[in-house]
């Protein structure tokens, strides 16, 4: 007669079940009970798979790393948003201060003098634009964030005279290239679609004193103030999140500050070069010299036009371009041969806690401060495009 068992493997008549091979000889089963499936009998409770109740230690370590990474990423994005808002407010202050100073000219009935006198125009721009509207707002921004810089706000590593000349020549070659790109690329492109581009231009000096003031107010002071604001206060603040991100993002800002398409493209390209030179040399001095020499070429042309003729001014301009093309090309070749222009990156394991380039750009430019400050600058840039 076959023995009958219930669903749990127990005999229906209460007899002790036979040894079915599930429990080795000499080993006592659960309360003298054999389960055909090899599982503990019902009612004995949950048996943890690792001996103690809880997660696998490897799993716990993974979740700890992920939580630490998320917290670090969130903290860095918050700091980038803070930087975006602070720089955006500085841009907004730059725009508002220029509006206030232009209104001041109208209130004081000085607008006609500003438009007719190159000396007054240069002095006004020097004091109220370069210093008060550019250097001061961004300097205040740097002061507020002074504890968040990982290096000096104003990088001034000492360079030998030869090295300085090489980097300045390389920068001037790039400035000439950017000028060619705008003159023979951007302007004809818009013209092909029936649009013209307007830009701001200062009048030529009409006296010796005006020549001196134009040189100071157009070439020297703006170069110092703008490089202090852009390459020092802004780029140095963002470098902790990558040199490429810092240089590119501030070059966009630098271009938009000029308020028209021609100068936006030119200033953006030049900003990339000046930022690159500052990062490579760890000094803002070469960038200031390149900026001043680039601005100074137009001033020199104006001075020659005042002292001689338009033809002489054009000849001098061509001569300056040829000079910087030749000298800059030689300097660039030397820097390339000496491997100073580009240093191959060493293979470094990526930091999982650092934000990606796209995350940095999104966190920085997606802030209310940057969005609000960009609106008037973008509008001004668009208005510089006119139908022919």
DADADA-V948452 format. One record per run of one state. SS is the DSSP state (~ for helix, > for strand, _ for the rest). FROM is the first residue (numbers start at 1). TO is the last residue. If there is no record, write none. Layout:
ss = <SS/SS>
from = <FROM/FROM>
to = <TO/TO>
//
This chain:
ss = <_/>/_/>/_/>/_/>/_/~/_/~/_/~/_/~/_/>/_/~/_/>/_/~/_/~/_/~/_/>/_/~/_/~/_/~/_/~/_/>/_>
from = <1/5/6/11/12/30/31/33/34/57/108/111/117/118/145/146/149/156/157/161/193/195/198/208/242/243/257/261/282/283/284/285/308/310/338/357/366/368/384/385/388>
to = <4/5/10/11/29/30/32/33/56/107/110/116/117/144/145/148/155/156/160/192/194/197/207/241/242/256/260/281/282/283/284/307/309/337/356/365/367/383/384/387/388>
//
